[in-house]
Amino acid sequence: MATAKRKKSEPKLLSRRAYAKHRRELGLVGDSLSAVQRALSAGRIQLVERDGQVGIDPTAADKSWAEMTSPSPSPRRGRKKGEPPPEEPGGNGAAGGYLGARGEHETLKVELTRLELAKKRGELIDAEAMRQEVGALARDIRRQLLLIPARIASQVRAAPDDRAVEAMLDAEIRRALIKLTRAAGEGANA
């Protein structure tokens, strides 16, 4: 009866491969068969013989591995699924460093390609060309409006009343605006 209790309290012995899998499931370093074999040959863990079986006691081996292994100066290679990438030197977390810069570069290339495509489709226009065109149009409007007094001065002097002067000014302003809209290519719907 005493041996039955002892068997239940002692963990099952594992093979080298099973112990590597055990470490992998726990997320511990040394989760490959070769790492377990190196730990055995270095004496960090020992094989145990129990009831005629030889294997690795996972509880004792985990404790021994932790005590006998110095912390690794280099980060562990590879990541588990869902594990964030390690922070790179000179970066600010997963988005920093070379990978972050490379991702940002690729994102900007895609954005630039989209803008060039939209421009070719006629959905975008060149801002500098538009500024020049609007500036030319504004100068033309100014010139046309400043010429109105010289064109109608004699008619205004001969006008019988204020209403006639107002009608002359209105007609002349409309004529200048219609001329400008035709020049801008928008039609003469005034």
C-alpha positions in Angstrom: 0.0 0.0 0.0 2.9 2.4 0.8 4.3 1.8 -2.7 1.0 2.7 -4.4 0.9 6.1 -2.6 4.5 6.8 -3.6 3.8 6.0 -7.3 0.8 8.4 -7.4 2.8 11.3 -5.8 5.8 10.8 -8.1 5.5 12.2 -11.6 5.7 9.8 -14.5 9.1 9.5 -16.1 9.4 11.0 -19.6 11.5 10.1 -22.6 13.9 12.7 -24.0 11.4 13.7 -26.7 8.5 13.8 -24.3 10.5 16.0 -21.9 11.3 18.4 -24.8 7.6 18.5 -25.6 6.8 19.2 -21.9 9.2 22.2 -21.9 7.7 23.4 -25.2 4.2 23.3 -23.6 5.4 25.3 -20.6 7.2 27.8 -22.9 10.6 27.1 -21.5 13.9 27.4 -23.3 15.4 24.0 -24.2 12.3 22.7 -25.9 14.0 20.6 -28.6 15.4 17.0 -28.4 18.9 18.3 -29.1 18.7 20.8 -26.2 17.6 18.1 -23.8 20.4 15.8 -25.0 22.9 18.7 -24.4 21.5 19.3 -21.0 21.9 15.6 -20.1 25.5 15.5 -21.4 26.3 18.7 -19.5 24.9 17.4 -16.3 22.2 20.0 -15.9 19.5 17.2 -15.8 19.8 13.5 -14.9 18.2 10.3 -16.0 16.3 8.6 -13.2 15.7 4.9 -12.8 12.4 4.0 -11.2 10.8 0.5 -11.1 13.1 -0.7 -13.9 12.3 2.2 -16.2 14.9 4.9 -17.1 13.6 8.4 -18.0 13.5 12.0 -16.9 11.5 13.2 -13.9 10.0 16.5 -15.3 9.6 18.2 -11.9 13.2 17.5 -10.7 14.6 18.1 -14.2 12.9 21.5 -14.5 14.2 22.6 -11.1 17.7 21.3 -11.9 17.8 22.9 -15.3 16.8 26.3 -13.9 19.5 26.1 -11.1 22.3 24.8 -13.3 21.7 27.1 -16.3 23.0 30.6 -16.5 20.7 33.2 -18.1 21.4 33.4 -21.9 22.9 36.6 -23.1 21.1 36.4 -26.5 17.4 36.2 -26.9 15.8 32.9 -27.8 15.3 32.2 -31.5 11.8 31.8 -32.8 8.5 32.7 -31.2 5.4 30.9 -30.2 2.2 31.6 -32.1 0.6 34.8 -30.9 3.8 35.9 -29.1 4.8 39.5 -29.9 8.2 40.0 -31.7 11.1 40.8 -29.4 12.2 44.4 -29.0 15.0 45.4 -31.3 18.0 47.4 -30.3 17.5 51.1 -31.1 13.8 50.6 -31.7 10.8 51.3 -29.6 9.2 47.9 -29.3 7.7 45.8 -32.0 7.2 48.7 -34.3 10.8 50.0 -33.9 14.1 49.0 -35.5 14.6 47.6 -38.9 11.3 45.7 -39.1 9.3 48.8 -38.2 11.2 51.0 -40.6 10.7 48.4 -43.4 7.0 48.1 -42.7 6.6 51.9 -42.7 8.6 52.1 -46.0 6.3 49.4 -47.6 3.2 51.2 -46.4 4.4 54.5 -47.8 5.2 52.8 -51.2 1.7 51.5 -51.4 0.2 54.9 -50.5 2.4 56.6 -53.2 1.3 54.0 -55.8 -2.4 54.6 -54.9 -1.9 58.4 -55.3 -0.2 58.0 -58.7 -3.0 55.8 -59.9 -5.7 58.3 -58.7 -3.8 61.1 -60.5 -3.7 59.0 -63.7 -7.4 58.4 -63.4 -8.1 62.1 -63.1 -9.2 61.9 -59.5 -6.4 64.1 -58.3 -4.8 67.2 -59.8 -1.4 68.8 -59.4 -1.8 71.4 -56.5 0.9 73.8 -57.9 -0.6 73.8 -61.4 -4.0 74.6 -59.8 -2.5 77.4 -57.7 -1.1 79.0 -60.9 -4.3 78.6 -62.8 -6.4 80.1 -60.0 -3.9 82.9 -59.6 -4.1 83.7 -63.4 -7.9 83.6 -63.2 -7.9 86.0 -60.2 -5.6 88.4 -62.0 -7.9 88.3 -65.0 -11.0 89.0 -62.8 -9.2 92.0 -61.2 -8.2 93.4 -64.6 -11.7 93.0 -66.1 -13.4 94.6 -63.0 -10.9 97.5 -63.0 -11.7 98.3 -66.7 -15.4 98.7 -66.0 -15.3 102.4 -64.9 -13.3 103.5 -67.9 -15.7 101.7 -70.3 -18.9 103.1 -68.9 -17.9 106.5 -67.5 -19.4 108.5 -70.4 -22.7 106.4 -70.2 -22.9 107.0 -66.5 -22.6 110.8 -67.0 -25.4 110.8 -69.5 -27.7 108.6 -67.3 -31.0 110.2 -66.3 -31.2 108.7 -62.8 -29.6 106.3 -60.3 -31.6 103.3 -61.6 -30.1 103.7 -65.0 -26.6 103.9 -63.5 -27.2 100.8 -61.5 -28.5 98.9 -64.5 -25.4 99.9 -66.5 -23.1 98.8 -63.7 -25.0 95.5 -63.3 -24.9 94.8 -67.1 -21.2 95.6 -67.3 -20.2 93.4 -64.3 -22.3 90.5 -65.7 -20.6 90.9 -69.1 -17.1 90.7 -67.5 -18.1 87.6 -65.4 -19.6 85.8 -68.4 -16.4 86.5 -70.4 -14.3 85.1 -67.5 -16.4 82.0 -67.1 -16.1 81.3 -70.9 -12.3 81.7 -70.6 -12.3 79.3 -67.6 -14.2 76.7 -69.6 -17.2 76.6 -67.4 -19.8 78.0 -69.8 -21.7 81.2 -69.8 -24.6 80.4 -67.5 -24.9 83.6 -65.5 
